[in-house]
Amino acid sequence: MMGNVLIPSIEQRLRGLMEVGRRNLHEHGMERANPTVTITREFGCEGYPVAERLQGILEHRCGKPWVVMDRALLDAVAKDHNLSEGILRNLGTKNRFLDDMLSSFSSRWKSDKDYYRLLCRQIVALATEGNVILVGRGASILTQNTGNCYHFRIIAPMSFKVKAVAARCGISPDKAQDMVTEKQRQRDAFLKDFLGRDITDPTLYHLVFNNARLSAQRMAEVMADVVMPTTRG
């Protein structure tokens, strides 16, 4: 088990995830799907800051907890199989579309690494449960046929991403540009190889945002209006 080595923020979000599952099962059982959000972003864009702000807005509007699932949390869960199984059991229902979805990715799926297969299973199960914001990891592709999901992508000009990465990592603009280019190439190639779809395809998303023109807060507000519109008098 990983319990003692998980950083506090991950432990806190895992507890939140369990609470979301318990509430959804108690209140809705198998009859109603709560909304789920996927956020895909180009390397250097504000994916997690947007997710955190969106979480706060949605919790305020619906009065229920939401959980942000980014790489750190998904990796922590996937690397501990016992923990993973416990979470999936507590989420309540097994996703009835899961087997059909995974088998549709072609025969190559059978030879994929167990780690990513487990990660994909978690992503789809969590998305089906709802009240979850999934950041990256191919979630927008994996959940295209899940009816309760809203998909968003964040892009930006190279100049914006280079400036952001250089400031965040404390490196020169030249090194930052090399990093942005290589990381994005790796991400796109990985997802296209494993899932057979182009993550940059705009038809995958409800909305695509330009991070250079909209702040993290404003993007979160617009996303929230799509997912959970407020009643206007």
Beta strands, then each sheet from edge to edge (+ up, - down):
strand 1: 36-41
strand 2: 67-69
strand 3: 132-135
strand 4: 149-155
strand 5: 207-210
sheet 1: 2+ 3+ 1+ 4+ 5+
end
